[in-house]
Amino acid sequence: MLYPDIANQRLEMRLALLKRDWPDAPEIQSLDARTLLDAQLIIAEPLLPFIGDATEAIGQAIAAKQSVMFEGAQGALLDVDHGSYPFVTSSSTTFAGLGNSIGIPNPHVSRRLGVFKAYMTRVGAGPFPTIVSGDMEERLRSVGGEFGVTTGRPRDCGWLDLVALRYAIQLNGCTGLAITKLDVLSGFDEVKVCRSYRLDGQSTRRFPLSAELLERCEPEYEAVAAWGEQISRIRDVSELPRHVLEFIELIESDVKVPIEIVSVGPEPEATMMRS
């Protein structure tokens, strides 16, 4: 067991506060620290051998030149320093936050893979230049399953924003990209991408530094050839319809970073490597 006496003391202190704050709640007053702890230790037992000093383990692996993979969470525009503040999260969601998160300053990561959808989504408030509405948004949301995993809250949806994608690539120093949910765009009458904004009457390819400026940006779209074929069962990139490949190549030519991985569905087999 992992320090059960200390865990029991902390749990007793927490329960004492809860019982003080909820004197008329019998379900809280009946809680017992030792009973709760014993139950949790049984659940945790299979995981205990894997708990340790992650910083030391990662540092040793890096020093030994072993392969180490890191996975980031949330999008670059939610970064507390470089995102669309104040519509951000409370931490660094870009590559710059990696060293602080693992306790190793300036870790050398030779391959940085940026993952993005074939269209845009956002949860909650904040500027969203390429947002769509009506039937178009509902179709993207329903086909793409764009609802919060925990809350079930529907996400706002819109066309792919290459201005924002270029900015995210710049922030993270991406060496390659992975495009997901290409299958969601199948069967649309038209597909659009935003390659620049119009801000105060001027066209710009630069991502604004403030949410206030981003709120005033209007997307400048380029229509691309749509594809009617359903592609969710394709398992080889070479079998993708010509218009899908043209869509991929247009993105690459704009952001100047190769798309190495293509995904057309949630199944592992639907994720394909691209030479």
Summary of the structure (lengths in Angstrom):
residues: 275
radius of gyration: 23.5
end to end distance: 48.9
largest distance: 67.5
contacts: 706
relative contact order: 0.10
helix: 40%
strand: 17%
